[in-house]
Amino acid sequence: MSAITPEVVAAHGLSEEEYARVLHALGREPNLVELGIFSVMWSEHCSYKSSRIHLKKLPTEAPWVICGPGENAGVIDIGDGQAAIFKMESHNHPSYIEPYQGAATGVGGILRDVFTMGARPVANMNALRFGRPDHPKMKHLVKGVVAGIGGYGNCVGVPTVGGETNFHKAYDGNILVNAMTVGVADADKIFYSAATGLGNPIVYVGSKTGRDGIHGATMASADFDEKSDEKRPTVQVGDPFTEKLLIEACLELMATDAIVAIQDMGAAGLTSSSVEMATNGKAGIILDMDKVPCREEGMTPYEMMLSESQERMLMVLKPGKEPMAEAIFKKWELDFAVIGEVTDTGHMVLTFEGEVVCDIPLGPLAEDAPLYDRPAASPEDYKAWAAVPPIGEVPATTDLAADLVKLIGCPDLASRAWIWQQYDSQVGGDTVQKSGGDAALVRVHNTRKALAISTDCSPRYCYADPYEGGKQAVAETYRNISAVGATPLAITNCLNFANPQRPEIMAQIVGCLNGMGDACRALDYPIVSGNVSLYNESKATGGGSAILPTPAIGGVGLTQDWEKTATIAFKAEGEAIWVIGGEGSHMGQSLWLREIAGREAGNAPKVDLAVERANGEQVRALIAAGTVTAVHDISDGGLLVALAEMALAGKIGCTIDAQLTTRSAFGENQSRYIVTAPAGVEIENALKIGTVGGDSVAGVTIGALREANEAFFKDWMEA
């Protein structure tokens, strides 16, 4: 084997101090296999070594939470003996290097996290961030990512029902691709990852192991440079047809009593799955690398352990169940191999060609992995560093109609139909509401219940004020789920930040997490799963370009009757339009300020969490009572943009009674909704602002709005 030189250690992403810890843990120098295993298990992607201290402060419990963070996905009780299982994950770096496969395998990986726990996946969502549309690489990245998400999700037969896509120059050199999956399972048939039972067989199922994705977890824990294309071999290659077979085979075996524990092979592949299973079960593990199914000749234990080949699972079975399990996987034309057994040594031991090639105590790999309380800039120092200009004087708009047309057509607000038309949103037959509304709505099969799902974040708010931005990201999903009439129950997250070794970036992480935590507590809306993606910055764009802080939130809610829900579309002429939550006035960090006035300035809007909760409860009660006919939350672009979106969805215009100003038309104050109701119906604690009817909004015809709204993607992709 190769000599372990300082250069080899550095190439594995370990610092001098971390390598000293490896020497202490082993009491000797590691061989290359052991060094590789420490490298991936101690990467940010697997160990969360810069964020664990802060993640522990988040609220994770509620009476309806069955399983919080620590397993493959979060689990909540949705009644009638059923559970919803969901999680969000990042595949940012791979998607920048190879957008189709990066995005596709991101979808495949998050699907496995969910069905590993016994759920049938019922919905996929995503949250995407791209750089400037005029960046020379951006159209290629957008096309590849969207095709990858659609290609994998469509083939595997799980509907992609919604998501969000935004553009900002901060993502020029490091795009974000966050994928979310929601599944449904019987609450008494949840499967966990703890390997137990001395001597129980460990089996490998799914696809064969190849050389794709080796060091993927390490690559995902480093920033980019101008040689990022050379990292292409670290990107995994997916096969959605095999994933579909794997889902069916796993669910068939789960219907028996054969499985003791199960874990998907995600980041760090066979290494992380085996270490996590043994650690969670407080056991040991021995694997015979000669028995690992490989698709390439001459693979070494190092390559087998670090490969991130897709569509693979690791299981612990009850003794004697191997023949039955093998028959199921062979029926589905998948590999099946007994590759080891559970021990009581507390060590990971690997053998190859009759020799021990790895013997590592499990404690240092997982529970005792490095944990850093990295310095964070104070709020005052962060504000000075961020250098967000004060808002100053906000000019009065000279033409409301022209501003509305420009806003509704800007990249952040333009129709996403070009994207979601590439996704199969109807497969499974349970999609009630898909992309284009406030939240997606997917019926729980053979019931009247439905799950509401939303992904949200406003990175420009998080940059200007990490604490308020973190609060707002959680509150926005709460609002979107409430707007369709569902009760928000829990969230997952994907925390995307730049280099945590910079105190200003740690200030973003700490601030956003504090805001998220306070919002979750106030809204009774716990965090049950999540993912952290750090080092999202690129030297290739000219000197340390960091992304905006982007703590993407995936919210899940429940309604007991999918027919008693709301959509954003105006329904009928003559209905009254009401605003719950007051008039707009806040222009700091607004899209109007950026797109019309050409400035990114001012403070982020604040979120009054008590008001957020009260307004959400009121809206849900109005929908349940059948009082309101349409509901839409007011978010990016303010009141006038929200009205235009309702008009476009309903193909009916509206008249506004009040004289709108720049602030009242485009202010982005939080916790606000627009609702419509038949004439004569009074809405308490609301302001009546107009009437549904006609063919225009603020003097702009529906046709002109639609043309502006649909032009961006059409013109860009056809250019």
Secondary structure by P-SEA (a helix, b strand, c coil): cccccaaaaaaacccaaaaaaaaaaacccccaaaaaaaaaaacccccccccaaaaaacccccccccccccccbbbbbccccbbbbcccccccccccccaaaaaaaaaaaaaaaacccccccccccbbbbbccccccaaaaaaaaaaaaaaaaaaaacccccccccccccccccbbbbbbbbbbbccccccccccccccccbbbbbcccccccccaaaaaaacccccccccccccbbbbbaaaaaaaaaaaaaaaacccccccccccccaaaaaaaaaaaaacccccccccccccccccccaaaaaaccccccccccccccaaaaaaaaaaaabbbbbbcbbbbccccbbbbcccccccccccccccccccccccccccaaaaaaaacccccccccccccaaaaaaaaaacccccccccccccccccccccccccccccbbbbccccccbbbbbbbbbbaaaaaacaaaaaaaaaaaaaaaaaaaccccccbbbbbbbcccccaaaaaaaaaaaaaaaaaaaaacbbbcccccccccccccccccccccccbbbbbbbcccccccccccccccccbbbbbccccccccccccccccccccccccccccaaaaaaaaaaaaaaaaaaccccbbbbbccccaaaaaaaaaaaacbbbbbccccccccccccccbbbbbbbccccccccccccccccccccccccaaaaaaaaacaaaaaaac
